[in-house]
């Protein structure tokens, strides 16, 4: 299942793939993460995000499972106190 198919199931979620080498500094600066690969769900309106990096399953099944876990409240929410992307290099 590609990101497009996941978007069809979860229309309120925007899916993106970011190159961890190119965007490492952005991810670290905005979310304090440096361990890759990483799945992250961001809710900028509420300044919160959820991440999974330790045992990430980078498949459509793994991504869908992570999204369901986020929606169900099984993943700890983290909060940021700045405007994400304000200092993009």
Secondary structure, 3 states (H helix, E strand, C coil): CCHHHHHHHCCCCCCCCCCCCCCHHHHHHHHCCCCCCCEEEEEHHHCEEEEECCCCCCCHHHHHHHHHHHHCCCCCCEECCCCCCCCCC
